[in-house]
């Protein structure tokens, strides 16, 4: 099984950056976890989702009003994922472990699974960002080519045109395909997961059953099959596209870099881990308070990857420290001024990757082996 390591032995950048960030919290007497702003946001998002859900079941609405309400429910659900679940699963929502666990389980309420997310996202993605062959977020697929080391097929010529529609299916795929496959194989892409204990097995089956009851059975009984199906698909289209596009803007754009690991026994990345994170990650819309509020600070993705245990409510402030340290050490700090610039960069990058490479046969023959995570 291949191993991936970083050149951390003589790391100088991250210790200096970490000290500067620690000084910021000490000087301002701040906790690194969430504050009243995050707690209020949680109430607004979860309260809005519950209100929309109940309204769709109990209030007679014109068709277009119901459809728009389902789309809004999907977008609010994505917001719960960005703001509440994400901090909870990273342990940055609260200083209390049980609160973080509870907030992380909001993912299960949306149809996903917090245990799988922590393996896929916290451990694998955050450690091996944009490493083709290990990072599940850029897993090889016949439908999308996300870096130039991945196999090319003729359909990729049009990926920049059809992927927005596939992004709309992402959350449905996540609930009904991706999670069950992970459960059955006990793997995240190429990496074996730690063994699930009895509690996690119970949570997996119970939350999936509750999802079917509250998102399928109850709505069908309340409004009928066809109205439910249209609303369910609209909700997931909004949620899937929103979740996917925000995460793609962080790593799959023209500005970011990629690494590749095959079936060889060892892959050593010359940069220290923190520098690798900066080279493979990009920010967007740093001055937009509305976007920062909605996406849970994921527009400050560089700060999140460097300090995942710090709540997103602090990212705007520490981003100034990170950018200054990058300038001091001569490291490129990728930050796009607005979301549309980032979206354009993403789809230009996909279009470029969709072009036929000079030697597609050599790329297709590169082996993909089971990976061993070495933190």
Beta strands, then each sheet from edge to edge (+ up, - down):
strand 1: 2-6
strand 2: 131-132
strand 3: 187-188
strand 4: 191-192
strand 5: 259-260
strand 6: 266-269
strand 7: 283-284
strand 8: 335-336
strand 9: 371-372
sheet 1: 6+ 1+ 9+
sheet 2: 2+ 5+
sheet 3: 3+ 4-
sheet 4: 7+ 8+
end
